[in-house]
């Protein structure tokens, strides 16, 4: 009432002023380029393409299905499908992206591409020091710049990457078992249908494709 | 030796001038003084800005600027270069001439105030008999520059800021003058040199500063409040009001014109601190008789810098007032108290020496303060907020 509130306030600021010189915990500022705090695990900014193994080009999980390109709200992804097929990490022949560009100046870090990807091929990165002197070319990342190893993914998002790996392994085991069963069935059919000829071999193919779609749904 | 150190600038000036022919010497000496003022105070301004940014930072538990040079000491230089190289934009619909003149006028006016301030012993540029009057007359012109800036910008924020500034500055001009008039009454002179001379005496090694009397202490506090408002400093920085008015009257200024406003504001603050120092804190006189060997100008500058630190401290502490609070405070609290202070100064003058006048004057002022505070708080007492819903 008589100005003692003002005096109290002045005392408080004086205490802060003096205290910031003596106690380090008062100064919460992290002096960025020299000091850094480790990013929290859920940090994300821009997408990258995961590859298995050591060769980035051969190991890319992406099969150029273009789902992410279609789902991307700001339309920052540009994919050109390859015309030929190359063996992927599992050795299966797959279509691969001849071109995969992301314009990170357009990307809004929504993570929708990650969520729609059925192949765990695109994930969010944590790299944020991306400034460049070339604002067009420098911010348009091509396949090579986007490709990062699975180890990198493990490093930045350990929990999530472990889950993804477990899921992929499970699928791999399942598909191998299925392939084995299909192969066995085909062999049995072939053995049984030597008389019936090529007409009997036909139903085997739809059975395989049906199994594939079921698998795709599970992944989605 | 002590005398030499005290008078070093005077001696230096006379020595420099002695190379010129005699008829030119006087004019050259004055010119030299002007140059010295124009160089010194912007340098102090740079130091103050750095102090403010670092000090405010520390008060808010941050580092403040620490990137440019060691400990960020070159920050003012970087700021100056930046404002020099920035584009100077004049709005298309602005009144270009007035828009240009406003910052110039502010800086000119603010520097002219220093002409009458006794910076040290024999270091007054113009030892005017009516120095105090001159200072206030010149100081009042800064309102004109503020309004010119706000009006010529043709921007609603600028104009609002300028309106606020004019209302505020005129309101606080009155208590500012009233609290200084007490000093004039006691000294019997408007000359700032004379006012300092009267205070530059010592009993038991303690100075006769006016702040050490009841009326002087009250007068100094009132003067400080009014001076803060007069220079548009926080908590009275409504004319700038960056949270609601962008930057108030200098919203439309950029580049070096903006820097001139900034400079004008701080140099004005230093000027009014210098006046307050002269009136109540004994100007260039030392706080203890035993410290009289320190050159007088050092005392003046340290008192100015100390009051700048208080300005910064207050800015770091108090939030901005509302417009009605500002006006109420000026007209219902500061002005009545400063008027009463005039009466108390008269009582002090005519009661003669002795303990009695101390008791009487302090009692009157304290009583008035308590009563005014209670009255002021009465209407501010709000009950719990109630809501009424529409049926």
Interface residues (C-beta under 8 A of the other chain):
Chain A: X1 X2 X3 X6 X9 X10 X12 X13 X14 X16 X17 X19 X20 X21 X26 X27 X28 X29 X31
Chain B: X55 X58 X59 X60 X61 X62 X63 X313 X314 X316 X317 X318 X369 X370 X373 X374 X377
